[in-house]
Amino acid sequence: MADHNITLINEKVQKESQFIEAVMLEMRKVIVGQKYLLERLMVGLLANGHILLEGVPGLAKTMAVKTLASTIKAKFQRLQFTPDMLPADLTGTLIYDQRTGDFKVKTGPIFANIILADEINRAPAKVQSALLEAMQERQVTIGEETLLLEDPFLVLATQNPIEQEGTYPLPEAQVDRFMLKVQVNYPTKEEELEILKRMSFTNKSIKVQQVITPKELLHARSIVDEVYLDEKIERYIVDIVDATRNPEAYNMKDLKGLIHFSASPRATIYLTVAAKAYAFLQGRGYVTPQDIKSIGMDVLRHRVIVSYEAEAEEKTSEDIIKMIFDEIEVP
C-alpha cells in the first residue's frame, strides 16, 4: 500500500476518532483511574467484541459498564445472574393467548444493545448456553422462532474469581467467545483518596451525557476495518498464536508440556481486530507491533490453558504468554 493511502487513512481516523475523548471525559466523571479498563471497554465497543471483566467485588466493574452504556443513545440492560436463573429469564418465553388460542413470543431482557451480565459465573449451564447463542449467532431461539438481535449487540460480563463460593466455571466454548478477558485490579492509594472524596455522599448522583448514537458507533467500526495492517504485522500475529501450539519451532523448549490447550484461529482474528481498534483509539490509521503487545494479553489470557505440570511449577497462562511475547521476533 502506498504511503499516500496510509496518510489518508491516518487523517480519516484522527477525524473520526474525536468522539472517543468525549466518551472518556464522561466516563471519568464517574470512574477514577482504571485507564486500562476504560480503554479495553472502548476496544470491545469499536471491535464489536464481547468482554469478560474479572476482579473481586467493589472494583467498579459494573459501574464502568453502566457508565459506558450511559454515553451511548442505545438500549441498555443489566442482568444479575443467579444460581436459580432460567434461560427464559434471559431470552423470553412463549405466552398462551386465550382469545386466539395461539402462543405469542414475549421477548426477554437480552433484546438490548448493551447487556451487562453481572456475576456471569453464578448462573447454571443452561443459561450459559442460551447466552452463548446470542453472543455467537447474535440471535435467540424461543420455541420454534428465531429472532435476530439488534446491532450493535455487546455483552459486557463481570465475574468474580472462581475460587469464591457459589460460582460455576464458565464453559471453555463460552469463554472463547469473549474477545477480551480483562483483569480489574485495585486502585492506587491516590486514586482511592479521590474515590473517597468523589463518592462518599449518600444522595449525590453524577450525571453522564449521551455523546454517541448507535449509528455513529457502527460508522466508527467501519473506519476501524480500514485501519492499515502491514503484512509483517500479520505474520507477527500468526507467529504469536502458532507459538502457543508449537513452542519448540520458536526455540521455546521450556514451554513444552506447559500448555494444555493452545489458542485457536479465533484468537488470530480477535487479535487482529482488537489491535486495529486499539490503533483507532490512539488516533492512528495503522497498527504497530506495540499495539499487538498492548492488547495481546487480553485476547490470549483466557485462550491458553496451562497443564497440570505448569500449575505444579506455579506458572500461569499470563507467564507463558509473556514468554512468547518476549521470544517472538518483532517486525
C-alpha positions in Angstrom: 0.0 0.0 0.0 1.3 3.4 -0.9 2.3 5.9 1.9 -0.2 8.3 0.4 -3.1 5.8 1.2 -1.8 5.3 4.8 -1.7 9.1 5.2 -5.4 9.3 4.1 -6.5 6.6 6.5 -4.5 8.3 9.3 -6.3 11.6 8.6 -9.6 9.8 8.5 -9.0 8.0 11.8 -7.9 11.2 13.5 -11.1 13.0 12.4 -13.4 10.1 13.1 -12.0 9.2 16.5 -12.6 12.5 18.1 -15.8 11.2 19.9 -13.5 8.9 21.9 -12.3 11.8 24.0 -15.9 12.9 24.7 -16.9 9.4 25.8 -13.7 9.1 28.0 -14.4 12.5 29.6 -18.0 11.4 30.6 -16.7 8.1 32.0 -14.0 9.8 34.0 -16.7 11.9 35.8 -17.7 8.7 37.5 -14.7 6.3 37.3 -11.5 7.3 39.0 -8.3 5.9 37.4 -8.8 2.5 35.7 -7.4 3.8 32.4 -6.6 0.2 31.3 -10.2 -0.9 32.0 -11.8 2.1 30.2 -9.6 1.6 27.1 -10.4 -2.1 26.9 -14.1 -1.3 27.1 -13.7 1.1 24.2 -11.8 -1.5 22.2 -14.6 -4.0 22.7 -17.1 -1.4 21.6 -15.1 -0.5 18.4 -14.1 -4.1 17.5 -17.6 -5.5 18.1 -16.3 -7.9 20.6 -17.8 -9.2 23.9 -15.7 -8.5 27.1 -15.3 -10.5 30.3 -14.2 -8.4 33.3 -12.7 -10.4 36.2 -12.0 -9.0 39.6 -13.1 -9.1 43.2 -16.3 -7.2 44.1 -16.1 -3.5 44.6 -13.7 -2.5 41.9 -16.2 -0.6 39.8 -16.6 -3.2 37.1 -20.4 -2.8 37.0 -20.2 0.9 37.3 -17.8 1.2 34.4 -20.1 -0.8 32.1 -23.2 1.2 33.2 -21.4 4.5 32.7 -20.2 3.4 29.2 -23.7 2.5 28.3 -25.0 5.9 29.5 -22.7 7.6 27.0 -24.5 5.8 24.1 -28.0 6.5 23.0 -28.8 2.8 23.0 -30.9 0.3 24.9 -29.1 -1.0 28.0 -30.0 -4.0 30.2 -28.4 -5.1 33.4 -28.8 -8.8 34.2 -27.9 -10.1 37.6 -27.0 -13.8 37.1 -28.1 -16.1 40.0 -27.9 -19.9 40.5 -31.8 -20.2 40.1 -31.9 -18.3 36.8 -33.6 -20.0 33.8 -32.9 -19.5 30.1 -36.4 -17.9 29.7 -35.3 -15.2 32.2 -32.7 -14.2 29.7 -34.3 -14.8 26.2 -38.0 -14.6 26.9 -40.7 -17.2 26.5 -43.9 -18.2 24.7 -47.2 -17.0 26.3 -50.5 -18.6 25.6 -53.2 -16.1 24.3 -56.6 -17.4 25.4 -58.5 -15.3 22.9 -56.7 -16.6 19.8 -55.6 -19.9 21.2 -52.1 -19.2 19.9 -48.7 -18.9 21.6 -47.1 -15.4 21.4 -43.4 -14.6 21.9 -42.6 -12.4 24.9 -39.0 -11.3 24.4 -36.6 -11.2 27.4 -34.0 -8.6 28.5 -31.4 -10.0 26.1 -33.1 -7.8 23.4 -31.0 -4.7 24.0 -27.8 -3.2 22.5 -25.6 -3.4 25.5 -26.0 -6.2 28.0 -24.3 -6.1 31.4 -24.1 -9.7 32.5 -23.3 -9.2 36.2 -21.6 -12.1 38.0 -22.0 -14.3 34.9 -20.3 -17.3 36.6 -23.2 -17.6 39.1 -25.6 -18.9 36.5 -26.1 -22.6 35.6 -25.1 -24.2 32.3 -28.5 -23.9 30.5 -28.5 -20.2 31.0 -24.9 -20.0 29.7 -25.8 -22.0 26.5 -28.7 -19.6 25.8 -26.3 -16.6 26.2 -23.8 -18.4 24.0 -26.2 -18.5 21.1 -26.9 -14.8 21.5 -23.2 -13.9 21.7 -22.1 -16.0 18.8 -25.0 -16.0 16.4 -26.5 -12.7 17.5 -29.9 -14.4 17.5 -32.2 -16.0 20.0 -34.4 -19.1 19.6 -37.8 -19.1 21.5 -39.9 -22.1 20.8 -39.7 -22.6 17.0 -39.0 -18.9 16.3 -35.5 -17.5 15.7 -35.3 -13.8 16.4 -32.3 -11.6 15.4 -30.7 -9.2 17.9 -30.3 -5.5 17.0 -26.9 -4.1 16.0 -24.9 -3.1 18.0 -25.2 -6.0 20.4 -22.5 -6.3 23.0 -22.2 -8.5 26.1 -20.0 -7.0 28.8 -19.8 -9.6 31.6 -18.3 -9.4 35.1 -17.2 -12.4 37.1 -15.7 -12.9 40.5 -12.6 -15.1 40.6 -13.6 -18.8 40.5 -12.3 -19.6 44.0 -15.2 -17.6 45.5 -18.2 -19.6 46.8 -21.3 -20.2 44.7 -19.7 -19.8 41.3 -19.6 -22.1 38.3 -16.6 -22.2 36.0 -17.7 -20.9 32.5 -17.6 -23.5 29.7 -14.4 -23.2 27.6 -16.5 -22.6 24.4 -18.2 -19.7 26.0 -15.1 -18.1 27.5 -13.6 -18.3 23.9 -16.5 -16.2 22.6 -15.2 -13.2 24.6 -12.8 -11.2 22.6 -11.1 -9.8 25.7 -10.7 -11.0 29.2 -9.7 -8.0 31.3 -8.3 -8.4 34.9 -9.5 -5.5 37.0 -7.1 -4.5 39.8 -7.2 -2.4 43.0 -6.8 1.4 42.6 -3.6 3.2 43.8 -3.6 5.0 47.1 -4.0 8.4 45.4 -6.9 7.1 43.3 -8.6 5.6 46.4 -8.3 9.0 48.1 -10.0 10.6 45.0 -12.8 7.9 45.1 -13.4 8.7 48.8 -13.7 12.5 48.0 -16.0 11.9 45.0 -18.2 9.0 46.1 -18.7 9.2 49.9 -22.0 11.1 49.6 -25.3 9.4 50.3 -27.6 11.4 48.0 -25.3 12.7 45.2 -25.5 11.2 41.8 -23.2 12.1 38.9 -25.0 12.8 35.6 -23.4 11.4 32.4 -24.2 12.8 29.0 -25.1 10.7 25.9 -22.4 11.6 23.3 -22.8 9.0 20.6 -25.6 7.2 18.7 -25.6 3.5 17.6 -25.4 4.8 14.0 -22.2 6.8 14.8 -20.7 3.8 16.6 -21.4 1.5 13.6 -19.8 4.1 11.3 -16.7 4.2 13.6 -16.5 0.4 13.3 -16.4 0.7 9.5 -13.4 3.1 9.9 -11.7 0.6 12.2 -11.9 -2.0 9.4 -9.9 0.3 7.2 -7.0 0.7 9.6 -3.9 -0.5 7.8 -2.2 -3.7 8.8 1.2 -4.4 7.2 2.0 -8.0 6.0 4.9 -8.2 8.5 2.4 -7.4 11.4 0.0 -10.1 10.0 2.9 -12.6 10.1 3.8 -11.4 13.6 0.2 -12.1 14.8 0.2 -15.6 13.3 3.6 -16.4 14.8 2.4 -15.4 18.3 -0.7 -17.6 18.1 1.3 -20.5 16.4 3.9 -20.3 19.2 1.2 -21.4 21.7 0.8 -24.6 19.7 4.4 -25.3 18.6 6.7 -23.5 21.1 9.7 -25.7 20.0 9.5 -24.2 16.5 10.4 -20.9 18.1 13.2 -22.1 20.3 11.0 -22.2 23.4 11.6 -25.7 24.5 10.9 -24.6 28.1 7.2 -24.3 27.2 6.9 -27.9 26.1 4.4 -29.7 28.2 3.2 -26.5 30.0 0.3 -25.7 27.6 -2.7 -28.0 27.8 -4.9 -26.1 25.2 -3.5 -23.6 22.7 -5.1 -20.5 21.1 -7.4 -21.2 18.2 -7.8 -19.3 14.9 -10.4 -17.2 16.6 -7.5 -15.8 18.7 -5.8 -14.7 15.4 -8.9 -13.0 14.2 -9.7 -11.3 17.5 -6.1 -10.2 18.0 -6.1 -8.5 14.5 -9.5 -6.8 15.0 -8.7 -5.7 18.6 -5.3 -4.3 17.5 -7.0 -2.2 14.8 -9.5 -0.9 17.3 -6.6 -0.1 19.7 -4.8 1.8 17.0 -8.0 3.7 16.2 -8.3 4.5 19.9 -4.8 6.1 19.8 -5.9 8.2 16.7 -3.7 6.2 14.3 -4.6 4.6 10.9 -2.1 1.8 11.1 -1.2 -1.0 13.5 2.2 -1.2 15.2 3.8 -4.2 16.9 3.3 -2.4 20.2 -0.4 -2.4 19.6 -0.3 -6.2 19.4 1.7 -6.4 22.6 -0.6 -3.9 24.4 -3.8 -5.8 23.6 -2.4 -9.3 23.2 -2.6 -10.4 26.8 -6.3 -9.5 27.0 -7.0 -11.6 23.8 -4.9 -14.6 24.8 -5.0 -15.0 28.6 -8.3 -17.0 28.5 -7.4 -19.0 25.4 -4.1 -20.5 26.6 -5.0 -23.2 29.2 -2.0 -24.4 31.2 -1.3 -28.0 32.0 -1.0 -29.6 35.5 2.7 -29.5 35.0 2.6 -25.7 34.6 0.4 -25.5 37.7 2.9 -27.6 39.7 5.6 -25.1 38.6 3.2 -22.2 39.6 3.2 -20.9 36.0 0.0 -19.1 34.8 -1.2 -18.6 31.3 0.0 -14.9 31.6 3.5 -16.1 32.4 3.5 -18.3 29.3 2.1 -15.5 27.0 4.7 -13.1 28.3 7.5 -15.6 27.5 6.0 -15.9 24.0 5.9 -12.1 23.5 9.5 -11.8 24.8 10.8 -14.5 22.4 8.9 -13.9 19.1 10.9 -11.6 16.9 9.3 -8.2 16.5 9.0 -7.0 12.9 
